[in-house]
Amino acid sequence: MSLGVPMQCPDRGGPAGGAPPAGLPDGFSSRLDALLAAYRMAGRGVGRAARRGAAGNPALAVEAVGFHPCGPGRLGCMVTPWFLEAVLLPDDPFLWAEARDGDPLPLELPSGRHRFTAARMGLLGTLAAIPLASDMALFLDAEDARHAARLALDTLSGRPAQAPSGCPVLAGPWP
């Protein structure tokens, strides 16, 4: 499914640490709160599995990073102890209503065409997600994970991105 027009992502302008940027519609703030609650609820089951040996990073919590206007919704990242993913939360919860969980959603971003995956989230509707990291033990702390999330958002938004100085995971050198 293609939206047919490239998405235009303006500068985010929001504070660090996952707070939604100022000036977003009131409805979006409550939808972002509901998204965070849904991820935390899902994480409770993952947390039980982690106590039985599944991987996770205890230095991390569930948080939203970025979420700036982009095409039909808001683009941001969800940081959790178990994974990091980019999420496009549409303004219209029914935009991808026909998509089933796991369906591919190829979308144009300023950085090019990307294959998102549909994730049905109940009353929030269907969002589009791209997994970014599954081994969160790579991150030393929450700030490391937030840096990775912001780097991914800059890359997806077509902005030049730089790894923060002193970040061993993102700074390279790469082979």
C-alpha positions in Angstrom: 0.0 0.0 0.0 1.4 3.4 -1.0 0.1 6.7 0.0 1.0 8.0 -3.5 2.8 11.2 -2.3 6.1 11.5 -0.5 5.7 12.4 3.2 7.2 15.7 4.2 8.6 15.8 7.7 9.2 19.3 9.2 11.8 19.9 11.9 10.7 18.2 15.2 11.6 21.0 17.6 10.5 19.0 20.6 12.4 18.5 23.9 14.6 15.4 24.4 13.5 12.4 26.2 10.3 11.5 24.4 8.0 14.4 25.3 5.7 15.3 22.5 6.6 18.5 20.7 4.7 21.6 21.7 1.8 22.6 19.4 0.6 19.1 18.6 -3.2 18.7 18.6 -4.6 17.8 22.1 -6.0 14.5 20.6 -2.5 13.4 19.7 -1.1 13.8 23.2 -3.9 11.5 24.5 -3.2 9.0 21.7 0.5 9.0 22.5 -0.3 8.4 26.2 -2.5 5.5 25.1 0.3 4.1 22.9 2.7 4.3 25.8 0.2 2.5 28.0 -0.3 -0.2 25.4 3.5 -0.8 25.1 3.8 -0.9 28.9 0.9 -3.4 29.1 2.5 -5.6 26.5 5.8 -5.3 28.3 4.4 -6.8 31.4 4.1 -10.2 29.6 7.6 -9.7 28.2 8.9 -8.8 31.7 7.6 -12.2 33.0 9.4 -13.9 30.2 12.5 -11.9 31.0 12.5 -13.2 34.5 12.5 -16.7 32.9 15.6 -15.9 30.9 14.5 -13.8 27.9 16.8 -10.9 27.0 16.0 -7.4 28.0 17.9 -4.3 29.4 16.9 -3.4 32.9 18.4 0.1 32.5 15.6 0.9 30.0 11.9 1.7 30.4 9.1 2.1 27.8 9.2 5.7 26.4 8.4 7.6 23.3 11.0 9.6 21.5 10.3 12.2 18.8 6.9 11.9 17.3 6.9 14.8 14.9 4.4 15.5 12.1 5.2 13.3 9.1 2.8 12.6 6.2 -0.5 11.2 7.5 0.5 11.2 11.2 3.4 11.4 13.6 6.7 9.6 13.2 8.7 8.7 16.4 10.4 5.8 18.1 9.3 3.5 20.9 12.2 2.6 23.2 11.6 -0.5 25.4 13.8 -2.8 27.5 13.3 -5.5 24.7 13.3 -3.6 21.4 13.5 -0.3 19.6 11.2 0.5 16.7 10.2 3.5 14.6 6.4 4.0 14.6 4.2 6.1 12.3 1.0 6.8 14.3 -1.6 8.0 11.8 -3.8 11.0 12.6 -6.7 9.0 11.3 -7.0 5.7 13.2 -8.9 4.2 10.3 -6.2 5.0 7.7 -5.0 1.5 7.5 -8.1 -0.3 8.9 -8.0 -3.0 6.2 -4.4 -4.0 7.1 -3.9 -7.0 9.3 -1.2 -7.4 11.8 2.1 -8.1 10.0 0.9 -6.8 6.6 3.6 -4.8 4.8 3.0 -1.1 4.5 5.5 0.3 2.0 5.7 4.1 2.6 7.6 6.9 1.1 9.6 9.1 3.5 12.0 11.9 2.6 14.8 9.3 2.9 13.2 7.0 0.4 10.8 4.1 0.4 10.6 2.0 3.6 8.8 -1.2 4.4 6.8 -0.6 7.5 4.7 -3.4 9.1 1.1 -3.0 10.2 0.3 -3.3 13.9 -3.3 -3.2 15.0 -3.6 -1.4 18.3 -7.3 -1.6 19.3 -8.9 1.8 19.7 -5.7 3.5 18.5 -6.2 1.9 15.1 -3.4 0.5 12.9 0.0 2.0 13.1 3.0 1.3 11.0 6.3 0.1 12.5 9.9 -0.7 11.5 12.0 -2.7 13.9 15.4 -1.0 14.6 17.0 -3.0 17.3 16.2 -6.3 19.1 19.2 -6.6 21.4 18.7 -3.7 23.8 21.7 -5.0 25.8 23.8 -3.0 23.3 22.8 0.2 25.0 24.5 1.3 28.2 21.6 3.3 29.5 18.4 5.1 28.5 20.3 8.1 27.0 22.2 5.7 24.7 18.9 4.3 23.5 17.4 7.7 23.0 20.4 8.8 20.9 19.9 5.7 18.7 16.2 6.6 18.4 16.9 10.2 17.4 19.6 9.0 14.9 17.1 6.7 13.3 14.4 9.5 13.1 16.9 11.8 11.5 17.8 9.2 9.0 14.2 8.3 8.2 13.3 12.0 7.9 16.1 12.6 5.4 18.2 14.8 7.7 21.9 14.5 8.1 22.5 12.5 11.2 25.5 12.3 13.5 26.2 9.9 16.2 26.6 11.7 19.5 30.2 12.0 20.8 31.1 9.5 23.4 28.4 7.0 22.3 30.3 3.7 21.9 27.3 1.9 20.2 26.7 4.5 17.5 30.1 6.0 17.0 31.7 3.2 15.1 34.1 2.6 13.5 32.2 0.2 11.3 33.8 -2.4 9.0 
